[in-house]
Amino acid sequence: MRNIREIWYLHSLHAIGIPIAAGVLYPASLLLSPIVAALAMSLSSVSVIVNALRLRTLEALAGP
């Protein structure tokens, strides 16, 4: 159940973050700094890799 909750959290985070990074808030004069965008993208990649490795470990422990 924890995995499903984490996946929904990550999807909702991306659903909010991608439009902001694409400039949806530009008409309101709210811009995202490129440094902040790069940091958010890096953290997103790290979280995906860690989650994939954790799932692989859980599958190995569960067996065939």
PDBQT receptor file of N, H, CA, C and O in Angstrom, charges set to zero:
ATOM      1  N   MET A   1       0.821  -1.194   0.000  1.00  0.00    +0.000 N 
ATOM      2  CA  MET A   1       0.000   0.000   0.000  1.00  0.00    +0.000 C 
ATOM      3  C   MET A   1       0.866   1.259   0.000  1.00  0.00    +0.000 C 
ATOM      4  O   MET A   1       0.477   2.292  -0.544  1.00  0.00    +0.000 OA
ATOM      5  N   ARG A   2       2.047   1.160   0.618  1.00  0.00    +0.000 N 
ATOM      6  H   ARG A   2       2.363   0.320   1.060  1.00  0.00    +0.000 HD
ATOM      7  CA  ARG A   2       2.943   2.298   0.678  1.00  0.00    +0.000 C 
ATOM      8  C   ARG A   2       3.402   2.694  -0.727  1.00  0.00    +0.000 C 
ATOM      9  O   ARG A   2       3.528   3.880  -1.032  1.00  0.00    +0.000 OA
ATOM     10  N   ASN A   3       3.650   1.695  -1.582  1.00  0.00    +0.000 N 
ATOM     11  H   ASN A   3       3.547   0.731  -1.334  1.00  0.00    +0.000 HD
ATOM     12  CA  ASN A   3       4.107   1.966  -2.944  1.00  0.00    +0.000 C 
ATOM     13  C   ASN A   3       3.061   2.742  -3.728  1.00  0.00    +0.000 C 
ATOM     14  O   ASN A   3       3.399   3.684  -4.444  1.00  0.00    +0.000 OA
ATOM     15  N   ILE A   4       1.816   2.363  -3.605  1.00  0.00    +0.000 N 
ATOM     16  H   ILE A   4       1.542   1.597  -3.024  1.00  0.00    +0.000 HD
ATOM     17  CA  ILE A   4       0.742   3.040  -4.325  1.00  0.00    +0.000 C 
ATOM     18  C   ILE A   4       0.632   4.488  -3.872  1.00  0.00    +0.000 C 
ATOM     19  O   ILE A   4       0.443   5.388  -4.690  1.00  0.00    +0.000 OA
ATOM     20  N   ARG A   5       0.750   4.708  -2.582  1.00  0.00    +0.000 N 
ATOM     21  H   ARG A   5       0.903   3.977  -1.917  1.00  0.00    +0.000 HD
ATOM     22  CA  ARG A   5       0.666   6.062  -2.036  1.00  0.00    +0.000 C 
ATOM     23  C   ARG A   5       1.830   6.915  -2.560  1.00  0.00    +0.000 C 
ATOM     24  O   ARG A   5       1.635   8.080  -2.905  1.00  0.00    +0.000 OA
ATOM     25  N   GLU A   6       3.037   6.340  -2.619  1.00  0.00    +0.000 N 
ATOM     26  H   GLU A   6       3.195   5.393  -2.339  1.00  0.00    +0.000 HD
ATOM     27  CA  GLU A   6       4.192   7.075  -3.120  1.00  0.00    +0.000 C 
ATOM     28  C   GLU A   6       4.062   7.383  -4.606  1.00  0.00    +0.000 C 
ATOM     29  O   GLU A   6       4.434   8.467  -5.055  1.00  0.00    +0.000 OA
ATOM     30  N   ILE A   7       3.537   6.434  -5.363  1.00  0.00    +0.000 N 
ATOM     31  H   ILE A   7       3.236   5.553  -4.998  1.00  0.00    +0.000 HD
ATOM     32  CA  ILE A   7       3.377   6.651  -6.796  1.00  0.00    +0.000 C 
ATOM     33  C   ILE A   7       2.374   7.770  -7.054  1.00  0.00    +0.000 C 
ATOM     34  O   ILE A   7       2.610   8.613  -7.919  1.00  0.00    +0.000 OA
ATOM     35  N   TRP A   8       1.266   7.797  -6.327  1.00  0.00    +0.000 N 
ATOM     36  H   TRP A   8       1.074   7.112  -5.624  1.00  0.00    +0.000 HD
ATOM     37  CA  TRP A   8       0.291   8.867  -6.496  1.00  0.00    +0.000 C 
ATOM     38  C   TRP A   8       0.878  10.211  -6.092  1.00  0.00    +0.000 C 
ATOM     39  O   TRP A   8       0.601  11.235  -6.716  1.00  0.00    +0.000 OA
ATOM     40  N   TYR A   9       1.694  10.197  -5.041  1.00  0.00    +0.000 N 
ATOM     41  H   TYR A   9       1.919   9.365  -4.534  1.00  0.00    +0.000 HD
ATOM     42  CA  TYR A   9       2.342  11.437  -4.609  1.00  0.00    +0.000 C 
ATOM     43  C   TYR A   9       3.266  11.963  -5.710  1.00  0.00    +0.000 C 
ATOM     44  O   TYR A   9       3.245  13.153  -6.021  1.00  0.00    +0.000 OA
ATOM     45  N   LEU A  10       4.070  11.086  -6.292  1.00  0.00    +0.000 N 
ATOM     46  H   LEU A  10       4.087  10.118  -6.039  1.00  0.00    +0.000 HD
ATOM     47  CA  LEU A  10       4.993  11.512  -7.336  1.00  0.00    +0.000 C 
ATOM     48  C   LEU A  10       4.257  11.981  -8.590  1.00  0.00    +0.000 C 
ATOM     49  O   LEU A  10       4.666  12.957  -9.220  1.00  0.00    +0.000 OA
ATOM     50  N   HIS A  11       3.184  11.298  -8.954  1.00  0.00    +0.000 N 
ATOM     51  H   HIS A  11       2.852  10.505  -8.443  1.00  0.00    +0.000 HD
ATOM     52  CA  HIS A  11       2.415  11.727 -10.120  1.00  0.00    +0.000 C 
ATOM     53  C   HIS A  11       1.771  13.091  -9.895  1.00  0.00    +0.000 C 
ATOM     54  O   HIS A  11       1.760  13.929 -10.796  1.00  0.00    +0.000 OA
ATOM     55  N   SER A  12       1.241  13.313  -8.712  1.00  0.00    +0.000 N 
ATOM     56  H   SER A  12       1.250  12.632  -7.980  1.00  0.00    +0.000 HD
ATOM     57  CA  SER A  12       0.625  14.614  -8.443  1.00  0.00    +0.000 C 
ATOM     58  C   SER A  12       1.685  15.708  -8.398  1.00  0.00    +0.000 C 
ATOM     59  O   SER A  12       1.437  16.833  -8.832  1.00  0.00    +0.000 OA
ATOM     60  N   LEU A  13       2.856  15.384  -7.878  1.00  0.00    +0.000 N 
ATOM     61  H   LEU A  13       3.057  14.470  -7.525  1.00  0.00    +0.000 HD
ATOM     62  CA  LEU A  13       3.942  16.355  -7.854  1.00  0.00    +0.000 C 
ATOM     63  C   LEU A  13       4.363  16.724  -9.270  1.00  0.00    +0.000 C 
ATOM     64  O   LEU A  13       4.609  17.895  -9.558  1.00  0.00    +0.000 OA
ATOM     65  N   HIS A  14       4.446  15.738 -10.154  1.00  0.00    +0.000 N 
ATOM     66  H   HIS A  14       4.246  14.786  -9.920  1.00  0.00    +0.000 HD
ATOM     67  CA  HIS A  14       4.800  16.017 -11.544  1.00  0.00    +0.000 C 
ATOM     68  C   HIS A  14       3.668  16.763 -12.263  1.00  0.00    +0.000 C 
ATOM     69  O   HIS A  14       3.929  17.630 -13.097  1.00  0.00    +0.000 OA
ATOM     70  N   ALA A  15       2.451  16.437 -11.948  1.00  0.00    +0.000 N 
ATOM     71  H   ALA A  15       2.239  15.734 -11.270  1.00  0.00    +0.000 HD
ATOM     72  CA  ALA A  15       1.318  17.115 -12.584  1.00  0.00    +0.000 C 
ATOM     73  C   ALA A  15       1.306  18.602 -12.238  1.00  0.00    +0.000 C 
ATOM     74  O   ALA A  15       0.827  19.414 -13.029  1.00  0.00    +0.000 OA
ATOM     75  N   ILE A  16       1.816  18.959 -11.094  1.00  0.00    +0.000 N 
ATOM     76  H   ILE A  16       2.206  18.299 -10.451  1.00  0.00    +0.000 HD
ATOM     77  CA  ILE A  16       1.890  20.359 -10.695  1.00  0.00    +0.000 C 
ATOM     78  C   ILE A  16       3.193  20.998 -11.181  1.00  0.00    +0.000 C 
ATOM     79  O   ILE A  16       3.196  22.132 -11.661  1.00  0.00    +0.000 OA
ATOM     80  N   GLY A  17       4.288  20.267 -11.053  1.00  0.00    +0.000 N 
ATOM     81  H   GLY A  17       4.286  19.347 -10.662  1.00  0.00    +0.000 HD
ATOM     82  CA  GLY A  17       5.606  20.826 -11.354  1.00  0.00    +0.000 C 
ATOM     83  C   GLY A  17       5.899  21.040 -12.821  1.00  0.00    +0.000 C 
ATOM     84  O   GLY A  17       6.530  22.033 -13.182  1.00  0.00    +0.000 OA
ATOM     85  N   ILE A  18       5.459  20.136 -13.672  1.00  0.00    +0.000 N 
ATOM     86  H   ILE A  18       4.946  19.329 -13.379  1.00  0.00    +0.000 HD
ATOM     87  CA  ILE A  18       5.771  20.257 -15.103  1.00  0.00    +0.000 C 
ATOM     88  C   ILE A  18       5.141  21.507 -15.718  1.00  0.00    +0.000 C 
ATOM     89  O   ILE A  18       5.841  22.230 -16.428  1.00  0.00    +0.000 OA
ATOM     90  N   PRO A  19       3.866  21.799 -15.488  1.00  0.00    +0.000 N 
ATOM     91  CA  PRO A  19       3.315  23.045 -16.044  1.00  0.00    +0.000 C 
ATOM     92  C   PRO A  19       4.004  24.306 -15.503  1.00  0.00    +0.000 C 
ATOM     93  O   PRO A  19       4.185  25.282 -16.232  1.00  0.00    +0.000 OA
ATOM     94  N   ILE A  20       4.381  24.276 -14.239  1.00  0.00    +0.000 N 
ATOM     95  H   ILE A  20       4.235  23.484 -13.647  1.00  0.00    +0.000 HD
ATOM     96  CA  ILE A  20       5.081  25.433 -13.675  1.00  0.00    +0.000 C 
ATOM     97  C   ILE A  20       6.427  25.612 -14.365  1.00  0.00    +0.000 C 
ATOM     98  O   ILE A  20       6.816  26.728 -14.708  1.00  0.00    +0.000 OA
ATOM     99  N   ALA A  21       7.139  24.494 -14.566  1.00  0.00    +0.000 N 
ATOM    100  H   ALA A  21       6.824  23.587 -14.287  1.00  0.00    +0.000 HD
ATOM    101  CA  ALA A  21       8.433  24.565 -15.246  1.00  0.00    +0.000 C 
ATOM    102  C   ALA A  21       8.272  24.985 -16.707  1.00  0.00    +0.000 C 
ATOM    103  O   ALA A  21       9.169  25.605 -17.277  1.00  0.00    +0.000 OA
ATOM    104  N   ALA A  22       7.142  24.653 -17.306  1.00  0.00    +0.000 N 
ATOM    105  H   ALA A  22       6.413  24.150 -16.843  1.00  0.00    +0.000 HD
ATOM    106  CA  ALA A  22       6.898  25.008 -18.703  1.00  0.00    +0.000 C 
ATOM    107  C   ALA A  22       6.518  26.478 -18.867  1.00  0.00    +0.000 C 
ATOM    108  O   ALA A  22       6.505  26.987 -19.987  1.00  0.00    +0.000 OA
ATOM    109  N   GLY A  23       6.212  27.161 -17.778  1.00  0.00    +0.000 N 
ATOM    110  H   GLY A  23       6.223  26.748 -16.867  1.00  0.00    +0.000 HD
ATOM    111  CA  GLY A  23       5.927  28.585 -17.858  1.00  0.00    +0.000 C 
ATOM    112  C   GLY A  23       4.466  28.954 -17.803  1.00  0.00    +0.000 C 
ATOM    113  O   GLY A  23       4.089  30.018 -18.292  1.00  0.00    +0.000 OA
ATOM    114  N   VAL A  24       3.640  28.124 -17.231  1.00  0.00    +0.000 N 
ATOM    115  H   VAL A  24       3.946  27.260 -16.833  1.00  0.00    +0.000 HD
ATOM    116  CA  VAL A  24       2.210  28.426 -17.136  1.00  0.00    +0.000 C 
ATOM    117  C   VAL A  24       1.966  29.691 -16.311  1.00  0.00    +0.000 C 
ATOM    118  O   VAL A  24       1.015  30.432 -16.562  1.00  0.00    +0.000 OA
ATOM    119  N   LEU A  25       2.823  29.928 -15.334  1.00  0.00    +0.000 N 
ATOM    120  H   LEU A  25       3.596  29.326 -15.130  1.00  0.00    +0.000 HD
ATOM    121  CA  LEU A  25       2.649  31.096 -14.470  1.00  0.00    +0.000 C 
ATOM    122  C   LEU A  25       3.307  32.350 -15.027  1.00  0.00    +0.000 C 
ATOM    123  O   LEU A  25       3.302  33.388 -14.367  1.00  0.00    +0.000 OA
ATOM    124  N   TYR A  26       3.870  32.276 -16.222  1.00  0.00    +0.000 N 
ATOM    125  H   TYR A  26       3.874  31.432 -16.759  1.00  0.00    +0.000 HD
ATOM    126  CA  TYR A  26       4.537  33.430 -16.832  1.00  0.00    +0.000 C 
ATOM    127  C   TYR A  26       3.614  34.638 -16.995  1.00  0.00    +0.000 C 
ATOM    128  O   TYR A  26       4.043  35.757 -16.712  1.00  0.00    +0.000 OA
ATOM    129  N   PRO A  27       2.356  34.461 -17.442  1.00  0.00    +0.000 N 
ATOM    130  CA  PRO A  27       1.476  35.637 -17.558  1.00  0.00    +0.000 C 
ATOM    131  C   PRO A  27       1.248  36.359 -16.226  1.00  0.00    +0.000 C 
ATOM    132  O   PRO A  27       0.954  37.554 -16.217  1.00  0.00    +0.000 OA
ATOM    133  N   ALA A  28       1.377  35.661 -15.128  1.00  0.00    +0.000 N 
ATOM    134  H   ALA A  28       1.615  34.690 -15.136  1.00  0.00    +0.000 HD
ATOM    135  CA  ALA A  28       1.203  36.288 -13.817  1.00  0.00    +0.000 C 
ATOM    136  C   ALA A  28       2.528  36.838 -13.286  1.00  0.00    +0.000 C 
ATOM    137  O   ALA A  28       2.621  37.220 -12.120  1.00  0.00    +0.000 OA
ATOM    138  N   SER A  29       3.555  36.877 -14.148  1.00  0.00    +0.000 N 
ATOM    139  H   SER A  29       3.479  36.566 -15.095  1.00  0.00    +0.000 HD
ATOM    140  CA  SER A  29       4.896  37.376 -13.789  1.00  0.00    +0.000 C 
ATOM    141  C   SER A  29       5.569  36.532 -12.714  1.00  0.00    +0.000 C 
ATOM    142  O   SER A  29       6.417  37.028 -11.973  1.00  0.00    +0.000 OA
ATOM    143  N   LEU A  30       5.197  35.272 -12.628  1.00  0.00    +0.000 N 
ATOM    144  H   LEU A  30       4.507  34.869 -13.230  1.00  0.00    +0.000 HD
ATOM    145  CA  LEU A  30       5.853  34.355 -11.700  1.00  0.00    +0.000 C 
ATOM    146  C   LEU A  30       6.738  33.418 -12.515  1.00  0.00    +0.000 C 
ATOM    147  O   LEU A  30       6.245  32.574 -13.264  1.00  0.00    +0.000 OA
ATOM    148  N   LEU A  31       8.033  33.576 -12.361  1.00  0.00    +0.000 N 
ATOM    149  H   LEU A  31       8.434  34.261 -11.753  1.00  0.00    +0.000 HD
ATOM    150  CA  LEU A  31       8.970  32.761 -13.108  1.00  0.00    +0.000 C 
ATOM    151  C   LEU A  31       9.725  31.831 -12.176  1.00  0.00    +0.000 C 
ATOM    152  O   LEU A  31      10.024  32.180 -11.034  1.00  0.00    +0.000 OA
ATOM    153  N   LEU A  32      10.025  30.654 -12.676  1.00  0.00    +0.000 N 
ATOM    154  H   LEU A  32       9.782  30.371 -13.603  1.00  0.00    +0.000 HD
ATOM    155  CA  LEU A  32      10.792  29.672 -11.928  1.00  0.00    +0.000 C 
ATOM    156  C   LEU A  32      12.252  29.814 -12.309  1.00  0.00    +0.000 C 
ATOM    157  O   LEU A  32      12.597  29.789 -13.491  1.00  0.00    +0.000 OA
ATOM    158  N   SER A  33      13.097  29.961 -11.328  1.00  0.00    +0.000 N 
ATOM    159  H   SER A  33      12.818  29.981 -10.368  1.00  0.00    +0.000 HD
ATOM    160  CA  SER A  33      14.523  30.096 -11.577  1.00  0.00    +0.000 C 
ATOM    161  C   SER A  33      15.052  28.809 -12.216  1.00  0.00    +0.000 C 
ATOM    162  O   SER A  33      14.649  27.717 -11.815  1.00  0.00    +0.000 OA
ATOM    163  N   PRO A  34      15.933  28.917 -13.187  1.00  0.00    +0.000 N 
ATOM    164  CA  PRO A  34      16.495  27.721 -13.800  1.00  0.00    +0.000 C 
ATOM    165  C   PRO A  34      17.241  26.831 -12.803  1.00  0.00    +0.000 C 
ATOM    166  O   PRO A  34      17.273  25.610 -12.957  1.00  0.00    +0.000 OA
ATOM    167  N   ILE A  35      17.831  27.442 -11.793  1.00  0.00    +0.000 N 
ATOM    168  H   ILE A  35      17.805  28.433 -11.667  1.00  0.00    +0.000 HD
ATOM    169  CA  ILE A  35      18.536  26.662 -10.773  1.00  0.00    +0.000 C 
ATOM    170  C   ILE A  35      17.550  25.827  -9.971  1.00  0.00    +0.000 C 
ATOM    171  O   ILE A  35      17.814  24.659  -9.686  1.00  0.00    +0.000 OA
ATOM    172  N   VAL A  36      16.430  26.407  -9.611  1.00  0.00    +0.000 N 
ATOM    173  H   VAL A  36      16.214  27.355  -9.843  1.00  0.00    +0.000 HD
ATOM    174  CA  VAL A  36      15.399  25.681  -8.865  1.00  0.00    +0.000 C 
ATOM    175  C   VAL A  36      14.810  24.571  -9.725  1.00  0.00    +0.000 C 
ATOM    176  O   VAL A  36      14.555  23.471  -9.236  1.00  0.00    +0.000 OA
ATOM    177  N   ALA A  37      14.595  24.858 -10.998  1.00  0.00    +0.000 N 
ATOM    178  H   ALA A  37      14.802  25.752 -11.396  1.00  0.00    +0.000 HD
ATOM    179  CA  ALA A  37      14.057  23.844 -11.903  1.00  0.00    +0.000 C 
ATOM    180  C   ALA A  37      15.028  22.680 -12.060  1.00  0.00    +0.000 C 
ATOM    181  O   ALA A  37      14.610  21.522 -12.059  1.00  0.00    +0.000 OA
ATOM    182  N   ALA A  38      16.312  22.972 -12.194  1.00  0.00    +0.000 N 
ATOM    183  H   ALA A  38      16.652  23.913 -12.195  1.00  0.00    +0.000 HD
ATOM    184  CA  ALA A  38      17.323  21.921 -12.316  1.00  0.00    +0.000 C 
ATOM    185  C   ALA A  38      17.401  21.086 -11.041  1.00  0.00    +0.000 C 
ATOM    186  O   ALA A  38      17.545  19.865 -11.104  1.00  0.00    +0.000 OA
ATOM    187  N   LEU A  39      17.309  21.731  -9.902  1.00  0.00    +0.000 N 
ATOM    188  H   LEU A  39      17.192  22.723  -9.851  1.00  0.00    +0.000 HD
ATOM    189  CA  LEU A  39      17.337  21.008  -8.629  1.00  0.00    +0.000 C 
ATOM    190  C   LEU A  39      16.121  20.100  -8.492  1.00  0.00    +0.000 C 
ATOM    191  O   LEU A  39      16.243  18.951  -8.067  1.00  0.00    +0.000 OA
ATOM    192  N   ALA A  40      14.958  20.612  -8.850  1.00  0.00    +0.000 N 
ATOM    193  H   ALA A  40      14.859  21.545  -9.196  1.00  0.00    +0.000 HD
ATOM    194  CA  ALA A  40      13.737  19.810  -8.767  1.00  0.00    +0.000 C 
ATOM    195  C   ALA A  40      13.798  18.616  -9.712  1.00  0.00    +0.000 C 
ATOM    196  O   ALA A  40      13.361  17.522  -9.357  1.00  0.00    +0.000 OA
ATOM    197  N   MET A  41      14.329  18.813 -10.893  1.00  0.00    +0.000 N 
ATOM    198  H   MET A  41      14.684  19.702 -11.182  1.00  0.00    +0.000 HD
ATOM    199  CA  MET A  41      14.436  17.722 -11.854  1.00  0.00    +0.000 C 
ATOM    200  C   MET A  41      15.435  16.672 -11.370  1.00  0.00    +0.000 C 
ATOM    201  O   MET A  41      15.201  15.474 -11.528  1.00  0.00    +0.000 OA
ATOM    202  N   SER A  42      16.530  17.108 -10.790  1.00  0.00    +0.000 N 
ATOM    203  H   SER A  42      16.721  18.081 -10.661  1.00  0.00    +0.000 HD
ATOM    204  CA  SER A  42      17.521  16.174 -10.250  1.00  0.00    +0.000 C 
ATOM    205  C   SER A  42      16.941  15.348  -9.109  1.00  0.00    +0.000 C 
ATOM    206  O   SER A  42      17.127  14.132  -9.056  1.00  0.00    +0.000 OA
ATOM    207  N   LEU A  43      16.243  16.011  -8.205  1.00  0.00    +0.000 N 
ATOM    208  H   LEU A  43      16.092  16.998  -8.249  1.00  0.00    +0.000 HD
ATOM    209  CA  LEU A  43      15.629  15.292  -7.090  1.00  0.00    +0.000 C 
ATOM    210  C   LEU A  43      14.558  14.322  -7.572  1.00  0.00    +0.000 C 
ATOM    211  O   LEU A  43      14.386  13.247  -6.996  1.00  0.00    +0.000 OA
ATOM    212  N   SER A  44      13.847  14.691  -8.613  1.00  0.00    +0.000 N 
ATOM    213  H   SER A  44      13.986  15.564  -9.081  1.00  0.00    +0.000 HD
ATOM    214  CA  SER A  44      12.845  13.805  -9.181  1.00  0.00    +0.000 C 
ATOM    215  C   SER A  44      13.497  12.553  -9.754  1.00  0.00    +0.000 C 
ATOM    216  O   SER A  44      13.010  11.443  -9.542  1.00  0.00    +0.000 OA
ATOM    217  N   SER A  45      14.584  12.729 -10.471  1.00  0.00    +0.000 N 
ATOM    218  H   SER A  45      14.979  13.631 -10.644  1.00  0.00    +0.000 HD
ATOM    219  CA  SER A  45      15.295  11.582 -11.044  1.00  0.00    +0.000 C 
ATOM    220  C   SER A  45      15.831  10.665  -9.953  1.00  0.00    +0.000 C 
ATOM    221  O   SER A  45      15.734   9.443 -10.060  1.00  0.00    +0.000 OA
ATOM    222  N   VAL A  46      16.390  11.248  -8.917  1.00  0.00    +0.000 N 
ATOM    223  H   VAL A  46      16.469  12.241  -8.830  1.00  0.00    +0.000 HD
ATOM    224  CA  VAL A  46      16.915  10.450  -7.811  1.00  0.00    +0.000 C 
ATOM    225  C   VAL A  46      15.795   9.678  -7.132  1.00  0.00    +0.000 C 
ATOM    226  O   VAL A  46      15.975   8.510  -6.787  1.00  0.00    +0.000 OA
ATOM    227  N   SER A  47      14.642  10.306  -6.934  1.00  0.00    +0.000 N 
ATOM    228  H   SER A  47      14.496  11.255  -7.214  1.00  0.00    +0.000 HD
ATOM    229  CA  SER A  47      13.530   9.614  -6.270  1.00  0.00    +0.000 C 
ATOM    230  C   SER A  47      13.009   8.457  -7.123  1.00  0.00    +0.000 C 
ATOM    231  O   SER A  47      12.630   7.418  -6.583  1.00  0.00    +0.000 OA
ATOM    232  N   VAL A  48      12.986   8.624  -8.442  1.00  0.00    +0.000 N 
ATOM    233  H   VAL A  48      13.294   9.469  -8.881  1.00  0.00    +0.000 HD
ATOM    234  CA  VAL A  48      12.543   7.538  -9.322  1.00  0.00    +0.000 C 
ATOM    235  C   VAL A  48      13.507   6.368  -9.253  1.00  0.00    +0.000 C 
ATOM    236  O   VAL A  48      13.078   5.217  -9.180  1.00  0.00    +0.000 OA
ATOM    237  N   ILE A  49      14.814   6.648  -9.276  1.00  0.00    +0.000 N 
ATOM    238  H   ILE A  49      15.163   7.583  -9.335  1.00  0.00    +0.000 HD
ATOM    239  CA  ILE A  49      15.817   5.581  -9.223  1.00  0.00    +0.000 C 
ATOM    240  C   ILE A  49      15.761   4.850  -7.894  1.00  0.00    +0.000 C 
ATOM    241  O   ILE A  49      15.806   3.620  -7.859  1.00  0.00    +0.000 OA
ATOM    242  N   VAL A  50      15.664   5.589  -6.807  1.00  0.00    +0.000 N 
ATOM    243  H   VAL A  50      15.628   6.588  -6.835  1.00  0.00    +0.000 HD
ATOM    244  CA  VAL A  50      15.605   4.956  -5.480  1.00  0.00    +0.000 C 
ATOM    245  C   VAL A  50      14.359   4.088  -5.356  1.00  0.00    +0.000 C 
ATOM    246  O   VAL A  50      14.422   2.989  -4.806  1.00  0.00    +0.000 OA
ATOM    247  N   ASN A  51      13.234   4.570  -5.858  1.00  0.00    +0.000 N 
ATOM    248  H   ASN A  51      13.182   5.463  -6.305  1.00  0.00    +0.000 HD
ATOM    249  CA  ASN A  51      11.996   3.794  -5.788  1.00  0.00    +0.000 C 
ATOM    250  C   ASN A  51      12.106   2.522  -6.630  1.00  0.00    +0.000 C 
ATOM    251  O   ASN A  51      11.643   1.463  -6.207  1.00  0.00    +0.000 OA
ATOM    252  N   ALA A  52      12.714   2.614  -7.820  1.00  0.00    +0.000 N 
ATOM    253  H   ALA A  52      13.090   3.474  -8.164  1.00  0.00    +0.000 HD
ATOM    254  CA  ALA A  52      12.883   1.432  -8.667  1.00  0.00    +0.000 C 
ATOM    255  C   ALA A  52      13.788   0.407  -8.003  1.00  0.00    +0.000 C 
ATOM    256  O   ALA A  52      13.501  -0.790  -8.044  1.00  0.00    +0.000 OA
ATOM    257  N   LEU A  53      14.869   0.856  -7.395  1.00  0.00    +0.000 N 
ATOM    258  H   LEU A  53      15.102   1.828  -7.361  1.00  0.00    +0.000 HD
ATOM    259  CA  LEU A  53      15.771  -0.070  -6.713  1.00  0.00    +0.000 C 
ATOM    260  C   LEU A  53      15.095  -0.715  -5.503  1.00  0.00    +0.000 C 
ATOM    261  O   LEU A  53      15.309  -1.894  -5.220  1.00  0.00    +0.000 OA
ATOM    262  N   ARG A  54      14.285   0.060  -4.796  1.00  0.00    +0.000 N 
ATOM    263  H   ARG A  54      14.111   1.018  -5.025  1.00  0.00    +0.000 HD
ATOM    264  CA  ARG A  54      13.572  -0.489  -3.640  1.00  0.00    +0.000 C 
ATOM    265  C   ARG A  54      12.569  -1.555  -4.081  1.00  0.00    +0.000 C 
ATOM    266  O   ARG A  54      12.435  -2.596  -3.438  1.00  0.00    +0.000 OA
ATOM    267  N   LEU A  55      11.868  -1.287  -5.181  1.00  0.00    +0.000 N 
ATOM    268  H   LEU A  55      11.977  -0.441  -5.704  1.00  0.00    +0.000 HD
ATOM    269  CA  LEU A  55      10.908  -2.274  -5.683  1.00  0.00    +0.000 C 
ATOM    270  C   LEU A  55      11.616  -3.535  -6.159  1.00  0.00    +0.000 C 
ATOM    271  O   LEU A  55      11.114  -4.639  -5.948  1.00  0.00    +0.000 OA
ATOM    272  N   ARG A  56      12.773  -3.389  -6.797  1.00  0.00    +0.000 N 
ATOM    273  H   ARG A  56      13.181  -2.493  -6.969  1.00  0.00    +0.000 HD
ATOM    274  CA  ARG A  56      13.536  -4.556  -7.242  1.00  0.00    +0.000 C 
ATOM    275  C   ARG A  56      13.964  -5.398  -6.044  1.00  0.00    +0.000 C 
ATOM    276  O   ARG A  56      13.919  -6.627  -6.100  1.00  0.00    +0.000 OA
ATOM    277  N   THR A  57      14.377  -4.745  -4.967  1.00  0.00    +0.000 N 
ATOM    278  H   THR A  57      14.414  -3.747  -4.921  1.00  0.00    +0.000 HD
ATOM    279  CA  THR A  57      14.777  -5.468  -3.766  1.00  0.00    +0.000 C 
ATOM    280  C   THR A  57      13.591  -6.204  -3.160  1.00  0.00    +0.000 C 
ATOM    281  O   THR A  57      13.732  -7.345  -2.722  1.00  0.00    +0.000 OA
ATOM    282  N   LEU A  58      12.425  -5.568  -3.127  1.00  0.00    +0.000 N 
ATOM    283  H   LEU A  58      12.310  -4.641  -3.483  1.00  0.00    +0.000 HD
ATOM    284  CA  LEU A  58      11.246  -6.211  -2.572  1.00  0.00    +0.000 C 
ATOM    285  C   LEU A  58      10.831  -7.422  -3.413  1.00  0.00    +0.000 C 
ATOM    286  O   LEU A  58      10.404  -8.439  -2.866  1.00  0.00    +0.000 OA
ATOM    287  N   GLU A  59      10.954  -7.316  -4.737  1.00  0.00    +0.000 N 
ATOM    288  H   GLU A  59      11.301  -6.490  -5.181  1.00  0.00    +0.000 HD
ATOM    289  CA  GLU A  59      10.636  -8.447  -5.604  1.00  0.00    +0.000 C 
ATOM    290  C   GLU A  59      11.595  -9.600  -5.381  1.00  0.00    +0.000 C 
ATOM    291  O   GLU A  59      11.181 -10.760  -5.383  1.00  0.00    +0.000 OA
ATOM    292  N   ALA A  60      12.869  -9.298  -5.188  1.00  0.00    +0.000 N 
ATOM    293  H   ALA A  60      13.205  -8.356  -5.187  1.00  0.00    +0.000 HD
ATOM    294  CA  ALA A  60      13.862 -10.350  -4.952  1.00  0.00    +0.000 C 
ATOM    295  C   ALA A  60      13.596 -11.060  -3.637  1.00  0.00    +0.000 C 
ATOM    296  O   ALA A  60      13.772 -12.274  -3.536  1.00  0.00    +0.000 OA
ATOM    297  N   LEU A  61      13.177 -10.312  -2.637  1.00  0.00    +0.000 N 
ATOM    298  H   LEU A  61      13.034  -9.326  -2.719  1.00  0.00    +0.000 HD
ATOM    299  CA  LEU A  61      12.890 -10.918  -1.339  1.00  0.00    +0.000 C 
ATOM    300  C   LEU A  61      11.615 -11.765  -1.386  1.00  0.00    +0.000 C 
ATOM    301  O   LEU A  61      11.509 -12.765  -0.677  1.00  0.00    +0.000 OA
ATOM    302  N   ALA A  62      10.660 -11.373  -2.209  1.00  0.00    +0.000 N 
ATOM    303  H   ALA A  62      10.746 -10.560  -2.786  1.00  0.00    +0.000 HD
ATOM    304  CA  ALA A  62       9.396 -12.100  -2.303  1.00  0.00    +0.000 C 
ATOM    305  C   ALA A  62       9.576 -13.436  -3.030  1.00  0.00    +0.000 C 
ATOM    306  O   ALA A  62       8.844 -14.391  -2.775  1.00  0.00    +0.000 OA
ATOM    307  N   GLY A  63      10.537 -13.493  -3.919  1.00  0.00    +0.000 N 
ATOM    308  H   GLY A  63      11.133 -12.717  -4.126  1.00  0.00    +0.000 HD
ATOM    309  CA  GLY A  63      10.786 -14.746  -4.656  1.00  0.00    +0.000 C 
ATOM    310  C   GLY A  63       9.885 -14.885  -5.855  1.00  0.00    +0.000 C 
ATOM    311  O   GLY A  63       9.038 -14.030  -6.116  1.00  0.00    +0.000 OA
ATOM    312  N   PRO A  64      10.072 -15.980  -6.593  1.00  0.00    +0.000 N 
ATOM    313  CA  PRO A  64       9.297 -16.186  -7.832  1.00  0.00    +0.000 C 
ATOM    314  C   PRO A  64       7.854 -16.545  -7.589  1.00  0.00    +0.000 C 
ATOM    315  O   PRO A  64       7.098 -16.744  -8.540  1.00  0.00    +0.000 OA
TER     316      PRO A  64
